[in-house]
Amino acid sequence: MSWSLKFDEPITVGKGKPLITLRDAANFIMALPPRQTMKAHWLLAVQCLLAAAEKRGFVLMAQIAIVKALNGER
């Protein structure tokens, strides 16, 4: 797996450190409350993140899914 792949643009997460790599995003998601990560938009973000890390998907798709999950979209 390649968790060190970078997003095209850093993802801003409020006052926290921006998410620059897939690893940053994975660590951010793992720190969220389990109740929150069980929502459909976060599950999709995790799937896209794993696919990008396994080189079965695109980093851009993971980035879009994470941004949408941060905004509470589905």
HTML snippet that shows the backbone in 3Dmol.js (N, CA, C, O; Angstrom):
<script src="https://3Dmol.org/build/3Dmol-min.js"></script>
<div id="view" style="width:600px;height:400px;position:relative"></div>
<script>
const pdb = `
ATOM      1  N   MET A   1       0.839  -1.182   0.000  1.00  0.00           N
ATOM      2  CA  MET A   1       0.000   0.000   0.000  1.00  0.00           C
ATOM      3  C   MET A   1       0.879   1.239   0.000  1.00  0.00           C
ATOM      4  O   MET A   1       1.995   1.242   0.519  1.00  0.00           O
ATOM      5  N   SER A   2       0.348   2.268  -0.587  1.00  0.00           N
ATOM      6  CA  SER A   2       1.114   3.501  -0.697  1.00  0.00           C
ATOM      7  C   SER A   2       0.382   4.653  -0.001  1.00  0.00           C
ATOM      8  O   SER A   2      -0.283   5.463  -0.647  1.00  0.00           O
ATOM      9  N   TRP A   3       0.514   4.709   1.302  1.00  0.00           N
ATOM     10  CA  TRP A   3      -0.177   5.728   2.101  1.00  0.00           C
ATOM     11  C   TRP A   3       0.510   7.083   2.002  1.00  0.00           C
ATOM     12  O   TRP A   3      -0.033   8.081   2.475  1.00  0.00           O
ATOM     13  N   SER A   4       1.681   7.138   1.402  1.00  0.00           N
ATOM     14  CA  SER A   4       2.408   8.400   1.314  1.00  0.00           C
ATOM     15  C   SER A   4       2.024   9.232   0.087  1.00  0.00           C
ATOM     16  O   SER A   4       2.545  10.332  -0.100  1.00  0.00           O
ATOM     17  N   LEU A   5       1.117   8.716  -0.748  1.00  0.00           N
ATOM     18  CA  LEU A   5       0.666   9.488  -1.908  1.00  0.00           C
ATOM     19  C   LEU A   5       0.022  10.784  -1.443  1.00  0.00           C
ATOM     20  O   LEU A   5      -0.691  10.811  -0.440  1.00  0.00           O
ATOM     21  N   LYS A   6       0.282  11.864  -2.185  1.00  0.00           N
ATOM     22  CA  LYS A   6      -0.226  13.184  -1.797  1.00  0.00           C
ATOM     23  C   LYS A   6      -1.461  13.563  -2.609  1.00  0.00           C
ATOM     24  O   LYS A   6      -1.616  13.170  -3.765  1.00  0.00           O
ATOM     25  N   PHE A   7      -2.333  14.339  -1.968  1.00  0.00           N
ATOM     26  CA  PHE A   7      -3.477  14.924  -2.657  1.00  0.00           C
ATOM     27  C   PHE A   7      -2.966  16.060  -3.541  1.00  0.00           C
ATOM     28  O   PHE A   7      -1.906  16.627  -3.275  1.00  0.00           O
ATOM     29  N   ASP A   8      -3.717  16.391  -4.592  1.00  0.00           N
ATOM     30  CA  ASP A   8      -3.334  17.507  -5.459  1.00  0.00           C
ATOM     31  C   ASP A   8      -3.279  18.812  -4.672  1.00  0.00           C
ATOM     32  O   ASP A   8      -2.381  19.630  -4.872  1.00  0.00           O
ATOM     33  N   GLU A   9      -4.230  18.999  -3.790  1.00  0.00           N
ATOM     34  CA  GLU A   9      -4.306  20.171  -2.918  1.00  0.00           C
ATOM     35  C   GLU A   9      -4.529  19.672  -1.498  1.00  0.00           C
ATOM     36  O   GLU A   9      -5.294  18.729  -1.297  1.00  0.00           O
ATOM     37  N   PRO A  10      -3.879  20.281  -0.507  1.00  0.00           N
ATOM     38  CA  PRO A  10      -4.145  19.879   0.886  1.00  0.00           C
ATOM     39  C   PRO A  10      -5.615  20.093   1.233  1.00  0.00           C
ATOM     40  O   PRO A  10      -6.248  21.034   0.755  1.00  0.00           O
ATOM     41  N   ILE A  11      -6.145  19.212   2.066  1.00  0.00           N
ATOM     42  CA  ILE A  11      -7.534  19.309   2.510  1.00  0.00           C
ATOM     43  C   ILE A  11      -7.550  20.012   3.861  1.00  0.00           C
ATOM     44  O   ILE A  11      -6.939  19.542   4.821  1.00  0.00           O
ATOM     45  N   THR A  12      -8.246  21.133   3.930  1.00  0.00           N
ATOM     46  CA  THR A  12      -8.340  21.904   5.165  1.00  0.00           C
ATOM     47  C   THR A  12      -9.378  21.276   6.082  1.00  0.00           C
ATOM     48  O   THR A  12     -10.483  20.948   5.649  1.00  0.00           O
ATOM     49  N   VAL A  13      -9.023  21.112   7.341  1.00  0.00           N
ATOM     50  CA  VAL A  13      -9.937  20.507   8.322  1.00  0.00           C
ATOM     51  C   VAL A  13     -10.090  21.427   9.540  1.00  0.00           C
ATOM     52  O   VAL A  13      -9.729  21.070  10.662  1.00  0.00           O
ATOM     53  N   GLY A  14     -10.625  22.597   9.288  1.00  0.00           N
ATOM     54  CA  GLY A  14     -10.814  23.554  10.376  1.00  0.00           C
ATOM     55  C   GLY A  14      -9.493  24.070  10.884  1.00  0.00           C
ATOM     56  O   GLY A  14      -8.632  24.477  10.104  1.00  0.00           O
ATOM     57  N   LYS A  15      -9.329  24.055  12.203  1.00  0.00           N
ATOM     58  CA  LYS A  15      -8.097  24.565  12.805  1.00  0.00           C
ATOM     59  C   LYS A  15      -6.998  23.513  12.889  1.00  0.00           C
ATOM     60  O   LYS A  15      -5.884  23.811  13.318  1.00  0.00           O
ATOM     61  N   GLY A  16      -7.305  22.288  12.484  1.00  0.00           N
ATOM     62  CA  GLY A  16      -6.312  21.225  12.543  1.00  0.00           C
ATOM     63  C   GLY A  16      -5.322  21.291  11.392  1.00  0.00           C
ATOM     64  O   GLY A  16      -5.449  22.112  10.484  1.00  0.00           O
ATOM     65  N   LYS A  17      -4.342  20.414  11.451  1.00  0.00           N
ATOM     66  CA  LYS A  17      -3.331  20.314  10.406  1.00  0.00           C
ATOM     67  C   LYS A  17      -3.994  19.856   9.105  1.00  0.00           C
ATOM     68  O   LYS A  17      -4.799  18.925   9.128  1.00  0.00           O
ATOM     69  N   PRO A  18      -3.675  20.485   7.976  1.00  0.00           N
ATOM     70  CA  PRO A  18      -4.289  20.054   6.717  1.00  0.00           C
ATOM     71  C   PRO A  18      -3.879  18.617   6.366  1.00  0.00           C
ATOM     72  O   PRO A  18      -2.806  18.146   6.743  1.00  0.00           O
ATOM     73  N   LEU A  19      -4.752  17.952   5.645  1.00  0.00           N
ATOM     74  CA  LEU A  19      -4.484  16.582   5.207  1.00  0.00           C
ATOM     75  C   LEU A  19      -3.736  16.656   3.885  1.00  0.00           C
ATOM     76  O   LEU A  19      -4.268  17.144   2.888  1.00  0.00           O
ATOM     77  N   ILE A  20      -2.506  16.173   3.883  1.00  0.00           N
ATOM     78  CA  ILE A  20      -1.652  16.269   2.698  1.00  0.00           C
ATOM     79  C   ILE A  20      -1.516  14.917   2.010  1.00  0.00           C
ATOM     80  O   ILE A  20      -1.487  14.845   0.782  1.00  0.00           O
ATOM     81  N   THR A  21      -1.435  13.854   2.789  1.00  0.00           N
ATOM     82  CA  THR A  21      -1.239  12.510   2.223  1.00  0.00           C
ATOM     83  C   THR A  21      -2.427  11.613   2.570  1.00  0.00           C
ATOM     84  O   THR A  21      -3.279  11.962   3.386  1.00  0.00           O
ATOM     85  N   LEU A  22      -2.453  10.454   1.928  1.00  0.00           N
ATOM     86  CA  LEU A  22      -3.482   9.472   2.252  1.00  0.00           C
ATOM     87  C   LEU A  22      -3.365   9.055   3.717  1.00  0.00           C
ATOM     88  O   LEU A  22      -4.377   8.821   4.378  1.00  0.00           O
ATOM     89  N   ARG A  23      -2.149   8.961   4.222  1.00  0.00           N
ATOM     90  CA  ARG A  23      -1.935   8.595   5.627  1.00  0.00           C
ATOM     91  C   ARG A  23      -2.535   9.645   6.564  1.00  0.00           C
ATOM     92  O   ARG A  23      -3.150   9.303   7.574  1.00  0.00           O
ATOM     93  N   ASP A  24      -2.353  10.924   6.224  1.00  0.00           N
ATOM     94  CA  ASP A  24      -2.947  11.998   7.034  1.00  0.00           C
ATOM     95  C   ASP A  24      -4.466  11.832   7.095  1.00  0.00           C
ATOM     96  O   ASP A  24      -5.071  11.957   8.159  1.00  0.00           O
ATOM     97  N   ALA A  25      -5.072  11.550   5.944  1.00  0.00           N
ATOM     98  CA  ALA A  25      -6.523  11.385   5.887  1.00  0.00           C
ATOM     99  C   ALA A  25      -6.968  10.161   6.682  1.00  0.00           C
ATOM    100  O   ALA A  25      -7.965  10.209   7.402  1.00  0.00           O
ATOM    101  N   ALA A  26      -6.227   9.070   6.550  1.00  0.00           N
ATOM    102  CA  ALA A  26      -6.578   7.855   7.295  1.00  0.00           C
ATOM    103  C   ALA A  26      -6.488   8.097   8.801  1.00  0.00           C
ATOM    104  O   ALA A  26      -7.377   7.690   9.549  1.00  0.00           O
ATOM    105  N   ASN A  27      -5.433   8.749   9.241  1.00  0.00           N
ATOM    106  CA  ASN A  27      -5.295   9.056  10.668  1.00  0.00           C
ATOM    107  C   ASN A  27      -6.403   9.978  11.152  1.00  0.00           C
ATOM    108  O   ASN A  27      -6.912   9.815  12.261  1.00  0.00           O
ATOM    109  N   PHE A  28      -6.776  10.941  10.325  1.00  0.00           N
ATOM    110  CA  PHE A  28      -7.860  11.852  10.685  1.00  0.00           C
ATOM    111  C   PHE A  28      -9.168  11.086  10.861  1.00  0.00           C
ATOM    112  O   PHE A  28      -9.890  11.290  11.837  1.00  0.00           O
ATOM    113  N   ILE A  29      -9.465  10.207   9.911  1.00  0.00           N
ATOM    114  CA  ILE A  29     -10.717   9.439   9.968  1.00  0.00           C
ATOM    115  C   ILE A  29     -10.720   8.501  11.172  1.00  0.00           C
ATOM    116  O   ILE A  29     -11.744   8.351  11.839  1.00  0.00           O
ATOM    117  N   MET A  30      -9.580   7.870  11.453  1.00  0.00           N
ATOM    118  CA  MET A  30      -9.518   6.950  12.594  1.00  0.00           C
ATOM    119  C   MET A  30      -9.695   7.674  13.926  1.00  0.00           C
ATOM    120  O   MET A  30     -10.096   7.059  14.914  1.00  0.00           O
ATOM    121  N   ALA A  31      -9.402   8.968  13.962  1.00  0.00           N
ATOM    122  CA  ALA A  31      -9.557   9.744  15.196  1.00  0.00           C
ATOM    123  C   ALA A  31     -10.994  10.229  15.403  1.00  0.00           C
ATOM    124  O   ALA A  31     -11.330  10.723  16.479  1.00  0.00           O
ATOM    125  N   LEU A  32     -11.838  10.092  14.385  1.00  0.00           N
ATOM    126  CA  LEU A  32     -13.235  10.510  14.516  1.00  0.00           C
ATOM    127  C   LEU A  32     -14.001   9.525  15.391  1.00  0.00           C
ATOM    128  O   LEU A  32     -13.621   8.358  15.495  1.00  0.00           O
ATOM    129  N   PRO A  33     -15.074   9.989  16.016  1.00  0.00           N
ATOM    130  CA  PRO A  33     -15.901   9.064  16.803  1.00  0.00           C
ATOM    131  C   PRO A  33     -16.494   7.973  15.898  1.00  0.00           C
ATOM    132  O   PRO A  33     -16.934   8.270  14.788  1.00  0.00           O
ATOM    133  N   PRO A  34     -16.508   6.727  16.358  1.00  0.00           N
ATOM    134  CA  PRO A  34     -17.027   5.631  15.537  1.00  0.00           C
ATOM    135  C   PRO A  34     -18.448   5.878  15.022  1.00  0.00           C
ATOM    136  O   PRO A  34     -18.797   5.482  13.910  1.00  0.00           O
ATOM    137  N   ARG A  35     -19.236   6.523  15.832  1.00  0.00           N
ATOM    138  CA  ARG A  35     -20.624   6.811  15.418  1.00  0.00           C
ATOM    139  C   ARG A  35     -20.648   7.686  14.161  1.00  0.00           C
ATOM    140  O   ARG A  35     -21.510   7.517  13.299  1.00  0.00           O
ATOM    141  N   GLN A  36     -19.712   8.605  14.064  1.00  0.00           N
ATOM    142  CA  GLN A  36     -19.642   9.491  12.905  1.00  0.00           C
ATOM    143  C   GLN A  36     -19.130   8.750  11.674  1.00  0.00           C
ATOM    144  O   GLN A  36     -19.644   8.954  10.575  1.00  0.00           O
ATOM    145  N   THR A  37     -18.135   7.903  11.844  1.00  0.00           N
ATOM    146  CA  THR A  37     -17.542   7.223  10.690  1.00  0.00           C
ATOM    147  C   THR A  37     -18.438   6.128  10.117  1.00  0.00           C
ATOM    148  O   THR A  37     -18.147   5.595   9.046  1.00  0.00           O
ATOM    149  N   MET A  38     -19.504   5.789  10.800  1.00  0.00           N
ATOM    150  CA  MET A  38     -20.424   4.780  10.283  1.00  0.00           C
ATOM    151  C   MET A  38     -21.457   5.382   9.328  1.00  0.00           C
ATOM    152  O   MET A  38     -22.267   4.655   8.753  1.00  0.00           O
ATOM    153  N   LYS A  39     -21.431   6.692   9.159  1.00  0.00           N
ATOM    154  CA  LYS A  39     -22.353   7.347   8.226  1.00  0.00           C
ATOM    155  C   LYS A  39     -21.895   7.058   6.804  1.00  0.00           C
ATOM    156  O   LYS A  39     -20.705   6.892   6.537  1.00  0.00           O
ATOM    157  N   ALA A  40     -22.860   7.004   5.904  1.00  0.00           N
ATOM    158  CA  ALA A  40     -22.593   6.584   4.526  1.00  0.00           C
ATOM    159  C   ALA A  40     -21.502   7.401   3.850  1.00  0.00           C
ATOM    160  O   ALA A  40     -20.676   6.843   3.127  1.00  0.00           O
ATOM    161  N   HIS A  41     -21.483   8.715   4.071  1.00  0.00           N
ATOM    162  CA  HIS A  41     -20.493   9.528   3.366  1.00  0.00           C
ATOM    163  C   HIS A  41     -19.074   9.253   3.872  1.00  0.00           C
ATOM    164  O   HIS A  41     -18.118   9.372   3.106  1.00  0.00           O
ATOM    165  N   TRP A  42     -18.925   8.891   5.134  1.00  0.00           N
ATOM    166  CA  TRP A  42     -17.588   8.542   5.633  1.00  0.00           C
ATOM    167  C   TRP A  42     -17.186   7.145   5.179  1.00  0.00           C
ATOM    168  O   TRP A  42     -16.013   6.900   4.897  1.00  0.00           O
ATOM    169  N   LEU A  43     -18.145   6.230   5.105  1.00  0.00           N
ATOM    170  CA  LEU A  43     -17.830   4.885   4.610  1.00  0.00           C
ATOM    171  C   LEU A  43     -17.342   4.938   3.166  1.00  0.00           C
ATOM    172  O   LEU A  43     -16.411   4.227   2.788  1.00  0.00           O
ATOM    173  N   LEU A  44     -17.983   5.790   2.361  1.00  0.00           N
ATOM    174  CA  LEU A  44     -17.546   5.963   0.974  1.00  0.00           C
ATOM    175  C   LEU A  44     -16.141   6.569   0.925  1.00  0.00           C
ATOM    176  O   LEU A  44     -15.308   6.147   0.123  1.00  0.00           O
ATOM    177  N   ALA A  45     -15.882   7.549   1.776  1.00  0.00           N
ATOM    178  CA  ALA A  45     -14.551   8.169   1.818  1.00  0.00           C
ATOM    179  C   ALA A  45     -13.484   7.135   2.168  1.00  0.00           C
ATOM    180  O   ALA A  45     -12.403   7.136   1.578  1.00  0.00           O
ATOM    181  N   VAL A  46     -13.779   6.259   3.117  1.00  0.00           N
ATOM    182  CA  VAL A  46     -12.830   5.219   3.508  1.00  0.00           C
ATOM    183  C   VAL A  46     -12.584   4.257   2.346  1.00  0.00           C
ATOM    184  O   VAL A  46     -11.444   3.869   2.090  1.00  0.00           O
ATOM    185  N   GLN A  47     -13.642   3.875   1.651  1.00  0.00           N
ATOM    186  CA  GLN A  47     -13.487   2.982   0.499  1.00  0.00           C
ATOM    187  C   GLN A  47     -12.597   3.607  -0.570  1.00  0.00           C
ATOM    188  O   GLN A  47     -11.706   2.948  -1.106  1.00  0.00           O
ATOM    189  N   CYS A  48     -12.838   4.873  -0.875  1.00  0.00           N
ATOM    190  CA  CYS A  48     -12.031   5.562  -1.884  1.00  0.00           C
ATOM    191  C   CYS A  48     -10.582   5.710  -1.422  1.00  0.00           C
ATOM    192  O   CYS A  48      -9.655   5.579  -2.221  1.00  0.00           O
ATOM    193  N   LEU A  49     -10.395   5.980  -0.149  1.00  0.00           N
ATOM    194  CA  LEU A  49      -9.057   6.117   0.414  1.00  0.00           C
ATOM    195  C   LEU A  49      -8.285   4.804   0.305  1.00  0.00           C
ATOM    196  O   LEU A  49      -7.125   4.792  -0.108  1.00  0.00           O
ATOM    197  N   LEU A  50      -8.926   3.709   0.673  1.00  0.00           N
ATOM    198  CA  LEU A  50      -8.279   2.396   0.565  1.00  0.00           C
ATOM    199  C   LEU A  50      -7.957   2.044  -0.878  1.00  0.00           C
ATOM    200  O   LEU A  50      -6.882   1.520  -1.167  1.00  0.00           O
ATOM    201  N   ALA A  51      -8.887   2.330  -1.787  1.00  0.00           N
ATOM    202  CA  ALA A  51      -8.648   2.035  -3.206  1.00  0.00           C
ATOM    203  C   ALA A  51      -7.450   2.819  -3.729  1.00  0.00           C
ATOM    204  O   ALA A  51      -6.638   2.283  -4.483  1.00  0.00           O
ATOM    205  N   ALA A  52      -7.335   4.083  -3.333  1.00  0.00           N
ATOM    206  CA  ALA A  52      -6.198   4.901  -3.776  1.00  0.00           C
ATOM    207  C   ALA A  52      -4.894   4.367  -3.191  1.00  0.00           C
ATOM    208  O   ALA A  52      -3.884   4.300  -3.892  1.00  0.00           O
ATOM    209  N   ALA A  53      -4.905   3.992  -1.926  1.00  0.00           N
ATOM    210  CA  ALA A  53      -3.694   3.472  -1.283  1.00  0.00           C
ATOM    211  C   ALA A  53      -3.253   2.150  -1.903  1.00  0.00           C
ATOM    212  O   ALA A  53      -2.058   1.863  -1.981  1.00  0.00           O
ATOM    213  N   GLU A  54      -4.220   1.347  -2.345  1.00  0.00           N
ATOM    214  CA  GLU A  54      -3.921   0.059  -2.968  1.00  0.00           C
ATOM    215  C   GLU A  54      -3.702   0.189  -4.469  1.00  0.00           C
ATOM    216  O   GLU A  54      -3.494  -0.810  -5.157  1.00  0.00           O
ATOM    217  N   LYS A  55      -3.748   1.415  -4.976  1.00  0.00           N
ATOM    218  CA  LYS A  55      -3.564   1.725  -6.399  1.00  0.00           C
ATOM    219  C   LYS A  55      -4.623   1.049  -7.266  1.00  0.00           C
ATOM    220  O   LYS A  55      -4.366   0.682  -8.412  1.00  0.00           O
ATOM    221  N   ARG A  56      -5.820   0.891  -6.695  1.00  0.00           N
ATOM    222  CA  ARG A  56      -6.975   0.398  -7.453  1.00  0.00           C
ATOM    223  C   ARG A  56      -7.899   1.551  -7.806  1.00  0.00           C
ATOM    224  O   ARG A  56      -8.851   1.381  -8.568  1.00  0.00           O
ATOM    225  N   GLY A  57      -7.622   2.710  -7.259  1.00  0.00           N
ATOM    226  CA  GLY A  57      -8.456   3.882  -7.476  1.00  0.00           C
ATOM    227  C   GLY A  57      -7.582   5.118  -7.574  1.00  0.00           C
ATOM    228  O   GLY A  57      -6.356   5.041  -7.501  1.00  0.00           O
ATOM    229  N   PHE A  58      -8.230   6.247  -7.740  1.00  0.00           N
ATOM    230  CA  PHE A  58      -7.528   7.502  -7.935  1.00  0.00           C
ATOM    231  C   PHE A  58      -7.460   8.305  -6.645  1.00  0.00           C
ATOM    232  O   PHE A  58      -8.411   8.327  -5.863  1.00  0.00           O
ATOM    233  N   VAL A  59      -6.334   8.962  -6.431  1.00  0.00           N
ATOM    234  CA  VAL A  59      -6.167   9.825  -5.263  1.00  0.00           C
ATOM    235  C   VAL A  59      -7.183  10.956  -5.322  1.00  0.00           C
ATOM    236  O   VAL A  59      -7.724  11.359  -4.292  1.00  0.00           O
ATOM    237  N   LEU A  60      -7.447  11.469  -6.517  1.00  0.00           N
ATOM    238  CA  LEU A  60      -8.413  12.559  -6.664  1.00  0.00           C
ATOM    239  C   LEU A  60      -9.802  12.143  -6.191  1.00  0.00           C
ATOM    240  O   LEU A  60     -10.508  12.939  -5.572  1.00  0.00           O
ATOM    241  N   MET A  61     -10.200  10.912  -6.472  1.00  0.00           N
ATOM    242  CA  MET A  61     -11.513  10.441  -6.022  1.00  0.00           C
ATOM    243  C   MET A  61     -11.566  10.368  -4.500  1.00  0.00           C
ATOM    244  O   MET A  61     -12.582  10.709  -3.894  1.00  0.00           O
ATOM    245  N   ALA A  62     -10.481   9.928  -3.889  1.00  0.00           N
ATOM    246  CA  ALA A  62     -10.411   9.892  -2.430  1.00  0.00           C
ATOM    247  C   ALA A  62     -10.499  11.302  -1.870  1.00  0.00           C
ATOM    248  O   ALA A  62     -11.186  11.537  -0.875  1.00  0.00           O
ATOM    249  N   GLN A  63      -9.809  12.239  -2.504  1.00  0.00           N
ATOM    250  CA  GLN A  63      -9.827  13.629  -2.061  1.00  0.00           C
ATOM    251  C   GLN A  63     -11.249  14.191  -2.125  1.00  0.00           C
ATOM    252  O   GLN A  63     -11.709  14.828  -1.177  1.00  0.00           O
ATOM    253  N   ILE A  64     -11.930  13.962  -3.219  1.00  0.00           N
ATOM    254  CA  ILE A  64     -13.303  14.453  -3.377  1.00  0.00           C
ATOM    255  C   ILE A  64     -14.213  13.833  -2.325  1.00  0.00           C
ATOM    256  O   ILE A  64     -15.019  14.534  -1.713  1.00  0.00           O
ATOM    257  N   ALA A  65     -14.093  12.528  -2.109  1.00  0.00           N
ATOM    258  CA  ALA A  65     -14.942  11.842  -1.133  1.00  0.00           C
ATOM    259  C   ALA A  65     -14.699  12.365   0.279  1.00  0.00           C
ATOM    260  O   ALA A  65     -15.645  12.504   1.055  1.00  0.00           O
ATOM    261  N   ILE A  66     -13.466  12.651   0.616  1.00  0.00           N
ATOM    262  CA  ILE A  66     -13.156  13.158   1.952  1.00  0.00           C
ATOM    263  C   ILE A  66     -13.701  14.571   2.131  1.00  0.00           C
ATOM    264  O   ILE A  66     -14.270  14.889   3.175  1.00  0.00           O
ATOM    265  N   VAL A  67     -13.530  15.409   1.129  1.00  0.00           N
ATOM    266  CA  VAL A  67     -14.054  16.784   1.206  1.00  0.00           C
ATOM    267  C   VAL A  67     -15.580  16.742   1.359  1.00  0.00           C
ATOM    268  O   VAL A  67     -16.145  17.481   2.165  1.00  0.00           O
ATOM    269  N   LYS A  68     -16.238  15.882   0.587  1.00  0.00           N
ATOM    270  CA  LYS A  68     -17.694  15.777   0.689  1.00  0.00           C
ATOM    271  C   LYS A  68     -18.101  15.258   2.067  1.00  0.00           C
ATOM    272  O   LYS A  68     -19.084  15.732   2.636  1.00  0.00           O
ATOM    273  N   ALA A  69     -17.365  14.300   2.603  1.00  0.00           N
ATOM    274  CA  ALA A  69     -17.681  13.777   3.933  1.00  0.00           C
ATOM    275  C   ALA A  69     -17.492  14.863   4.991  1.00  0.00           C
ATOM    276  O   ALA A  69     -18.285  14.961   5.928  1.00  0.00           O
ATOM    277  N   LEU A  70     -16.457  15.667   4.849  1.00  0.00           N
ATOM    278  CA  LEU A  70     -16.235  16.767   5.789  1.00  0.00           C
ATOM    279  C   LEU A  70     -17.386  17.768   5.747  1.00  0.00           C
ATOM    280  O   LEU A  70     -17.722  18.391   6.754  1.00  0.00           O
ATOM    281  N   ASN A  71     -17.981  17.911   4.567  1.00  0.00           N
ATOM    282  CA  ASN A  71     -19.110  18.837   4.409  1.00  0.00           C
ATOM    283  C   ASN A  71     -20.446  18.180   4.733  1.00  0.00           C
ATOM    284  O   ASN A  71     -21.492  18.825   4.652  1.00  0.00           O
ATOM    285  N   GLY A  72     -20.416  16.902   5.100  1.00  0.00           N
ATOM    286  CA  GLY A  72     -21.639  16.177   5.479  1.00  0.00           C
ATOM    287  C   GLY A  72     -22.505  15.786   4.308  1.00  0.00           C
ATOM    288  O   GLY A  72     -23.695  15.521   4.478  1.00  0.00           O
ATOM    289  N   GLU A  73     -21.925  15.745   3.110  1.00  0.00           N
ATOM    290  CA  GLU A  73     -22.687  15.372   1.917  1.00  0.00           C
ATOM    291  C   GLU A  73     -22.622  13.869   1.730  1.00  0.00           C
ATOM    292  O   GLU A  73     -21.795  13.180   2.326  1.00  0.00           O
ATOM    293  N   ARG A  74     -23.503  13.388   0.899  1.00  0.00           N
ATOM    294  CA  ARG A  74     -23.510  11.958   0.562  1.00  0.00           C
ATOM    295  C   ARG A  74     -23.188  11.768  -0.878  1.00  0.00           C
ATOM    296  O   ARG A  74     -23.144  10.635  -1.357  1.00  0.00           O
TER     297      ARG A  74
END
`;
const viewer = $3Dmol.createViewer("view");
viewer.addModel(pdb, "pdb");
viewer.setStyle({}, {cartoon: {color: "spectrum"}});
viewer.zoomTo();
viewer.render();
</script>
